[in-house]
């Protein structure tokens, strides 16, 4: 599967991007980039990195669109119901990433329970397509990005509030009767001099509990 995904995004980066034979004359492939001094430069999307381990910021949205599951929404919603336990997380080059073990239970009544070793959250879930993902979790209580209560004691109210959220949207890549795969995009490099930002895709695999 990983080899197939790599091949897909190698193809996206070729001269036939967006179905045009000549990327130099395809307006959807042309970007105008401005430097700090105000000087402009023409860049072409097909010449930027489409590597899932180092995605150029200008093509990130297109690649995410390609990674989103393409199955019928009704079928996806039906398959999502169940208990999903985290199995592993990996990059396109087969290197594993560490993600905290948890079990996400999505119930048929639209509620969910997300169980971690030291914490349990709950709320309502829904399948809805957005630019950032397609599985939305709305929590019954506000959540903090920092779980360490001792660390929270040392933070001021403004900082704590800025790190608090009430919902989360996850991105589904694939699903069947036994497995569910999300994908995440993380910032890996940001050059202040060039203004270039690069992202990495992480695939997160879950298995349905019997």
C-alpha positions in Angstrom: 0.0 0.0 0.0 2.8 2.4 0.9 4.6 1.7 -2.4 1.3 2.5 -4.3 0.9 5.8 -2.4 4.5 6.8 -3.2 3.9 6.1 -6.9 0.7 8.1 -6.9 2.4 11.2 -5.6 5.4 10.8 -7.9 2.9 10.9 -10.7 1.2 14.1 -9.3 4.5 15.8 -9.4 5.1 15.1 -13.2 4.4 17.4 -16.1 0.9 16.1 -16.5 -0.3 17.8 -13.2 -4.0 18.6 -13.1 -4.5 17.0 -16.5 -2.5 19.6 -18.5 0.2 18.7 -21.0 2.3 21.8 -20.5 2.7 22.8 -16.8 4.4 26.1 -17.8 1.1 27.3 -19.4 -1.3 25.8 -16.9 -2.6 28.6 -14.7 -3.5 26.2 -11.9 0.2 25.0 -11.8 1.6 28.6 -11.6 2.2 30.4 -8.3 3.6 33.9 -7.8 5.9 34.0 -4.7 7.0 37.3 -3.1 10.2 37.6 -1.1 10.7 39.8 2.0 12.0 42.6 -0.2 8.8 42.6 -2.3 10.4 41.0 -5.3 8.2 38.3 -7.1 9.2 35.0 -8.5 7.2 32.5 -10.6 7.2 28.9 -9.3 5.5 25.8 -10.7 3.7 23.3 -8.4 4.9 20.3 -10.4 8.5 21.2 -9.6 7.9 21.3 -5.9 8.4 18.4 -3.5 5.4 16.0 -3.5 7.3 13.5 -1.4 5.0 12.4 1.5 8.0 12.7 3.9 8.7 16.3 2.9 5.8 18.1 1.3 6.2 21.6 0.1 3.6 23.9 1.7 2.2 25.1 -1.7 1.0 21.6 -2.6 0.0 20.4 0.8 -3.8 20.9 0.3 -3.8 19.1 -3.0 -2.0 16.1 -1.5 -4.3 16.0 1.5 -7.3 16.0 -0.9 -5.8 13.0 -2.7 -5.3 11.2 0.6 -8.8 11.7 1.9 -11.0 8.5 1.6 -13.1 8.4 -1.5 -15.8 6.0 -0.3 -19.5 6.8 -0.1 -20.2 8.9 3.0 -23.1 6.6 4.1 -21.0 3.5 3.9 -18.1 5.2 5.8 -20.4 6.3 8.6 -21.7 2.7 8.9 -18.3 1.2 9.0 -17.0 3.7 11.6 -19.3 2.3 14.3 -17.2 0.1 16.7 -14.2 0.1 18.9 -10.9 1.0 17.2 -7.6 0.3 19.0 -4.3 2.0 17.8 -2.0 -0.5 16.2 0.9 1.6 14.8 1.9 4.7 13.0 4.4 5.0 10.2 5.9 7.3 7.6 6.0 6.6 3.8 9.6 5.3 4.2 8.4 2.6 6.7 9.9 4.4 9.8 7.5 4.1 12.7 6.3 7.0 14.8 5.3 6.9 18.4 1.6 7.7 19.2 -0.1 7.2 22.5 -2.0 4.0 22.8 -5.8 4.5 22.9 -9.1 2.9 22.0 -11.7 5.1 20.2 -15.2 3.8 20.5 -17.7 5.3 18.0 -21.2 4.4 18.9 -24.2 4.1 16.6 -26.1 6.9 18.5 -23.4 9.4 17.5 -21.5 9.5 20.8 -17.9 8.4 21.4 -15.5 7.4 24.2 -11.8 7.8 23.7 -9.8 5.8 26.3 -6.1 6.5 27.0 -4.0 4.8 29.7 -4.4 7.9 32.0 -7.4 9.7 30.6 -10.8 9.1 29.1 -12.8 11.6 27.0 -16.2 11.5 25.5 -18.6 13.5 23.4 -20.3 13.3 20.0 -18.9 12.3 16.6 -19.9 13.0 13.0 -18.6 12.3 9.6 -18.3 15.6 7.6 -15.9 16.6 4.9 -13.8 19.7 5.5 -10.4 20.9 4.2 -8.6 19.6 7.3 -10.4 16.2 7.8 -13.6 14.2 7.8 -14.2 12.8 11.3 -15.2 15.4 13.8 -15.1 14.8 17.6 -17.0 17.3 19.7 -16.0 16.9 23.4 -18.4 17.2 26.3 -15.8 19.1 28.2 -13.0 21.4 27.0 -9.7 19.6 26.4 -6.1 20.8 27.0 -3.1 20.1 24.8 -1.1 19.6 28.0 -2.3 16.6 30.1 0.2 17.0 32.9 -1.8 18.6 35.7 1.4 19.6 37.6 2.7 21.5 34.5 -0.7 23.2 34.1 -0.3 24.7 37.6 2.7 26.7 36.5 0.9 28.3 33.5 -1.1 31.5 33.5 -4.8 31.5 32.6 -4.2 33.1 29.2 -1.7 30.4 28.2 -4.0 27.6 29.4 -6.9 29.1 27.5 -4.9 29.3 24.2 -4.1 25.6 24.5 -7.7 24.5 25.2 -10.0 23.1 22.5 -13.6 21.8 22.4 -13.5 19.8 19.1 -11.0 17.9 17.0 -11.1 16.8 13.3 -9.3 13.7 12.1 -8.5 12.7 8.5 -9.6 9.2 7.3 -7.5 7.7 4.6 -9.1 4.2 4.4 -11.5 1.9 6.2 -13.0 -1.6 6.0 -14.6 -4.1 8.3 -11.4 -4.7 10.3 -9.1 -1.7 9.9 -9.2 2.1 10.0 -6.4 4.4 8.9 -6.1 8.1 9.6 -3.4 10.4 8.3 -1.8 13.3 10.0 0.4 16.1 8.6 3.1 17.6 10.8 5.5 20.5 10.3 9.0 19.3 9.9 11.0 22.3 8.5 10.5 26.0 8.3 13.2 28.2 6.7 12.8 31.8 7.6 15.2 32.9 4.9 13.5 31.2 2.0 10.0 31.2 3.4 9.6 27.5 2.5 7.7 25.2 4.9 7.6 21.5 4.6 5.3 18.9 6.1 5.4 15.1 6.7 2.5 12.6 6.4 2.0 10.1 9.2 -0.3 7.1 8.6 -2.1 6.0 11.9 -3.5 2.5 11.8 -6.3 1.2 14.0 -7.9 -2.3 14.3 -11.5 -3.0 15.1 -12.0 -4.9 18.3 -14.2 -8.0 18.2 
